[in-house]
Amino acid sequence: MTLPAPYPPLVANGDGLEAYPGEATALQARMAQIYGVAGDQVLPVRGLTHGLELVFRRAARDGRSVEAPDAEPYAGLARLYRAGDGEAAAVIIRALGAPEAVAEMAERVAPALLVVDEGLVEFADAPSAASLIGDHVNLVVLRSLSLAYGLAGARVGAALGQPATLARLAEVVEPYALPAPLVRLALQALDPSRMIETAERIAGVRRERERLTREIGRIMVVEAGVGPILMVRPSDIAATLTDLARYGVAADRAGDRVRLPVSIRAEVNDRLLVALGLAPSNARAHRTGQAVRDTKETRIVCAVDLDATGPIKIETGVGFFDHMLEQVAAHGGFSLRLQCEGDLHTDPHHTIEDSAIALGQALKQALGERRGIQRYGFVLAMDEARANVAIDLSGRPYPVFEGTFATPFIGEYRTDLTAHVFRSLAEHLGAAIHIAVTGDDDHHKTEAAYKGFGRALRQAIRVEGDVVPSTKGVL
């Protein structure tokens, strides 16, 4: 059946679901860009496990065997697909080592396939074996969006290999293997606007993994961790699993080891340490916020950490605006990552205004209850220009901007949008923002306004205690 359903489903966000899924050509092209291979060297699959399943299915159909580690999901697939007793059709390895070692093994096992499970490669120092595909017709590299891109529940991945090799696997792919909602989610996760924050998330997990390795290593053997996972060898596995469960830490047994989860959130990892009888970091949880804003004109991810000074990474496609947002974060003393893919071919208006909206939303989320903040901020002279900035993080939006610009553009930045930026920030942050700027040089005036806002924000977000800064007891 390939005809569409007679009507769309009665579900939210169900546009297009009345039609059977077609070819995932857009996802295939984007994956090729992400993984650094040609478009015809990518076969999108329903998660890395599905890619493994195709290997077992192909071998079973040909009456041949598969050599794989004695672990899940390989063992489960071997039981499901009872391959023949003939020579190996494929050898599966978890390889995160030097490309030279992978190349040597591909030569050694030929003509059997060498299938490299790279489900965790984004978290490792070693490069991907995908760069070797062009030189080895029997090499298949499996990649996943589950952990690095947070899509474990969506099940999307890719098999990378030479076109003729992938064609052999494609012959055993079941009809409609990759549902349209999964393709749509994968394309969102792989959108260029997500790349800065995805990279920072991976780096954050690696930092937390190193911390946990150091702390847990004081009381038990910790094997080299890859990805959001640590393998440890406690003296009493049953007791350790009981202690972890008591603190709500999801862990499981893997032979004589225990597999521990690594979160990007320090406070979650601290709970794991406490469960193991170790002292937590005692560091106050950071005030973080994130906004994901997708419209017909723009796709934006903005993330802030009010209690960290870096990183600061801005990419909107409007260079001067990037510089202004960098000034806000640098003078505000907080970490800001913002990436926008917008319709700059039309006009920078949507990019600038929507980025300001996303920044306001992220700041509002980071402030939370606003308990203990100073609340008010004031300043900024810059050469002949002067910006008077007053902020009240009251939760009530009220923008006031006094100033004019004679120059319509600074680079691709429209100066008339400056007032719009601060209005959007006020409305979506929930703050009174009053700015009055004077001077002769429009570049200086614009920069003074942004820098002044950053300095005022630095004062206002500073934590002084633990009470709501209001005589009413609530903001």
N, C-alpha and C positions, 0 to 999 in steps of 0.2 A: 504494500500500500504506500503510494507516494502522494496521493491527493491530500490537500489540506483538510482539516476538520471544518465542519460547516459554520463554526462560530468560535470566537476566542474563548479561553477558559475563564472561569469566574475566580480569578486570583489576582492579587496585587502584582504590579510590574510584569504582567503576562503578555506584553506586546510581542507579536510574532510567534507565540508558542503554538498557534493553531497549525503551523506548517511543520512538516518533518525537517529535521536538520539537514543542511546541505554540506558542501565541502568547507572546511575551516581554512580557507585560503588566506584570509587576513591574519589569522592567528599564526599560520605557518610562516608568513612573511615576517611578522614581528619577532617570532622566535628565532628566525634566521639572523635577524639583526642583533638580538640579545646574545645569542650563542656564537656569533662570528663565523657562520657558515653560509653556504649558498641555499637559496630557497628550496631547491630540489633535494637537499640533504637533510630535510626535516620531515618527520612524520608525527603530527600531533597525536597523542594517545590519552587515554583516560587515566592519567596518573602513571607514575613510574612502575607500579605493580602491573598495570595493564601492558606496559612495554615488555616486562618480564614474561607475562602470560603469553604474549605473541611468540616469544622465543620458544617456550615450552610447547605451545600449540603447533608451531611449525615443525619442531623436532618429532613430536608424537605423530604428526601426519606423515612424516617421512620415515617413521619407524626407527628413529635414531635416539640417542640419549643426550642428556644435558649434565654437564659437570657444574655444580654450584656449591656454595658454602652450606654447611649443615646448620642453617638458621632460617628464621622466617624473614620474608615470605617465600623464600626459595623452597624450603621443605614442604610447605603446604601446596605449592604449585606442582612440585614433583609428585605428590600423592594424587593430586587432581588429574594431572596429565601423565598417565603411565606411559612414559616413552619406551621405545624398544631397547633391545640390548645391543644394538649395533654401535658403531663408532660414534663418538661425540659429534653432535651437530653444532654445539655451542659450549663455550666455557664462560661462566659468569664470575666476575671478580668485583670486589669492592676496592677500587683503586683510586687513591688520592696521592700517588707517588709521582716520581719524575716521569716525564713523557718518554724518555729513553727506555725505561723499564716496560712501559705499556707497549711501545713499538716492538721491543724484543719479544715480548710474549705473543703479540699478534703474529709475528713471523713464525714463532715456534708452534702455535696451535693450528695454523693454516693447514687445510682449507676450512676447518671449523671456525665458526664465528667466535670472536672474543667480545663479550658483552660486558661493558664497564658500567657499573652502577655508580652514578655520580649524583645521587640524591642529596648529598651534603656538601658538594664541592664549593658552593658559594661561601661557606664558612671556613674553608681550608686555605692554607698558604699555597698549596700545589696548584699548578695551572690545570685547566681542563684538557682531557685527551681529545677533545673535539678538533684541535688543530692537526691531529694526525689522520683524520678521516680520508683526506685526499690521497694519502700514500698507502692505505691498507683497505682493500676491498672487503676484508672479513671483519672489520672493526665496527661495532655498534656502541654508541655512547647513549646512556639513558639519563635524562634530566627530569627534574620535578619542580613544580611550583608550590609544593606542599609546605615546606618549612621556610625557605628563603623568602617566599612571597605571601606567606600566611594563608594559603589556600588548601590546607590539608583536607578540609571537608568537601571541597569542590572536585578533587581528583582530576588534575590536568597535568600533563607532562609531555615529553617529546622523546622520540628515538632519532638519533642523529647517525647518519651513515651515507655511503655512496648510494645514488639513486637505484641502481640495480639491486643492491642489498636490501634497501627499504622496500622495494617492490615485492621481494619474497615474503617479507613480513606482512605487507599490506594485503597479500592474497588470503591471509587467514584472519583479517579483521572482520568482526561481525557487522551487520548493517547498522547504520545510525549509532555508531559507537561513541561519538562525542556529542552529547546533547547541546542544543543552542544556548541554554542558560550558562553552562559551564564555559563555553567559548566566550560569551559576553563578559563573564567575570574575569576570565584570564586576560582578555584584552584590556580590561580596566586596570588590572594589577600590573600589567606590563607597559602601560601607557608611559610615554616619556616623562610626563609630569610626576610620576611616582618614583623616579630613579634616585633622586637625592635622598629621600626619606628611607627608601628601601636599603640603600647603602649604609645609612646611619643606623638603622635597626640591626643589620647584620654586624656592624662594628660594635654596637652596644651589647649584643649577645656574646660576642667574643670577649669583650672586657669582663662581663659577668662570669663567663666560663673560666677565665683565668683566675678570677678572684676565688671562685668556689674550689677550683683545683688546688689553689694555695692553702685555703683554710681546711678543707677536708683532708688534704694530704698530711696534715698533722696527726691524724688518728687512724687512717687506713690507707691502703694502696689505691691510688687513683690512676687509671690508665689515661693515655693521651686522649683528650676529648675532641670530637669533631661535631660541629653543629650544636644545636641546643640540647646536647646529651652528654652526660658523664657516666663512665663505667667505673664502678668502685668494687673493691673486694673487702667487705666487712668480715670480721671474725665470726659473727653470728648473723647469718642472712635473715633468718626468720624474725629475730628480735628487731633487726634494723627495719625490716618492712613493716612490722607492727608499730614501731615508733614513728615512722614516716606517715603511716595511715592515720595515726592519732592526731597529727598536725595537718591533715588534709593534703599531704604531698603525694601526687600520683607517681608511683615508681613500680617497676616490675623486675622479676628475677630473670636472669639470662645465664643459666648454668650455675657456675660458682661466683657469679658477679651480680651486681644490682645496677640497673639502668636508672639514672636520675635525670629529671628534667631541668633545663636551664632556662629561666625566664629573662626577658629584657628588664624586668622590674626588680630592682634591688630588694625591695621589701618582701617580695615573694621568695626570692632566694634566701633572704634572712630567715624566713620561716623554716626552710629546709635545714639551715645550719642549726637552728634551735632544736629541731627534731633529732638531730644527730648529737646533741649535747654540746654544741659549740656556741660561742657568743656571737650575736649578730653585730652588724657594723655600727649600730647606734646612730647612724646618720639619719637625719630627718628626710622623709620622702620628698623628692623634688616636685615642684608644682609644674606639671606639664600639661599641654593642651595640643589638640590636633584638629584640623579642619580639612575635610575632603569636599571640594566644591566642583561639581561638573555641571556645566550648562551647555547650551547649543554653541556658545561662543568661546568658552574657556574650560579647561580642565586643570584643577589646582589642588595641590597638597601643601598644607602649611602646618608646621609643628614648632612649638616653642617650649623652652625649659627656662623658667624664671630664676632657677637656682644654679644655672651653669652659664659660663661666659662664652662657651663655644660648643659645637662649631656654628659658624654663621655662613650659610650658603644660600645665595639667591640667584635664581635663573627665571626671568620673566620674558626675556627677549627684548626688553627695553632697557638698554644699558644704564642710562642715567637714573631711571627708577630703581634698578637693582642697587645702585650706589646709595641712593637715598634710604632704602630699606636697610641696607647694611649699616648706615649711620644710626638709624633708630635702634637697631639691636646693639651695636657697639657702645653707643652712649647710654642705652638703657641697661646695659650690663647683663643681657640674657642671650641664650642660644636661640637662633632663628634659622629654620630651613624652609624655604618657600620655592616651589617650582611651578611654573605655569606654562601651559601650551594653549595659546590663544590665537584669535583671528587677526594677527598683526597685518596681514595683507590688506585688510579693510581699514583698520584704525586701531591705535593703541588704547582706545577708551575702555573697552571691556576688560582687557588685560589689567590695566591699572586699577580700575574701580573694583573688579572682582577680587583682585589680590588683596586690596585693602579690606574688603568684607571678610575674606578668609583669615587674614591676620587678626582682625577684631574678634572673630569667633574663637580662634585658637587662644588668644589672650584671655578671653572671658572664661573659657573652660579651665585654663591654668590657674586663674585666680580663685575659682571655686567659691567658697563662702566668703572669701576676702577677709577671713579672720586674721587679725594681727597686723594687717598692712598699715602703712602710714596714711594711705588714702589720698593725700593731697600732694601735688608737685608743682613747682614753679621754676621758671627762668624767664637771650643768648645773643651776644653780639658776634658778628662775623664781618670783619673789615667795616665797611660803611653801613652794612645791613644790621638790623636789630629785630629779633623775634621775641615777643613776650608770650610765654606759653603758661597756661594754668590748667591743671587737670584735677578732677574730682572723680575718683573711682567709686562712685556712689551706687552704681547699678542703674542709674537713670540717665539716658542719653540726652545730651544737649550740645550740639555743635555750634560754635561761633568762629567764623574766619573773617578777618579784616585785612585786606591787602589786595593789590592789583599787580598785574604783570604786563609789561609792554611787549615782551618777546613771546610770541605764540609757542615756539618750540625750543627746547634744549635737547639737542640730538633728536631722538624720536619721542621724547617726553613732552606731552602737552601741558604747558604751565597752567592752563585754565582748569586742569583736573586736580590741582593741588587742594583746592577747597573741597572737592568731591572726596578725595582720599580721606581727609580728616573727618568729614561728615560720616563716611562709611565706617571709619574706625570708632567714632563716638557711638553710632547706632548699634553696632554689633559687639563692641566691647562692653557697652553699658556704662558710659562715662560722659561727664561734662568736659569738653575739650574746647578751650577758648584760646585762639591764636590771633595775634595782631603782628603783622610784619611790615617793616618799612625799609627803604634803601633805594639805591640807584641801579645796582647790578642784579638782574633777575636770577642769575645763577646763585649769587650769594644769598639772596632773599629766600629762594627755595630751599637751599641747603640749611640755612639758619632755622627755617621752620621745622624741618625734619630732625635736625640735631637737637633743637630745643625741645621738641616733643620727646625725643629719646631721653634727654636729661631729666625732664619732668617726670617721665614714666619711671625712671630709675628710682627717684625719690618715693613715688607713690606706691610702688609694688614692694618696697622694702618692708620686711617683717620686723616689727618692734615688740610684739607680745603675742597674746593668744586670745584677744577679745575683738569683737566686732567694733571697728572705729566709728561708733555712732552713739549718741546719748539715748537713742531710741532702742538700742540693743539689736538692731537689725538694719541691713542695707537694702 
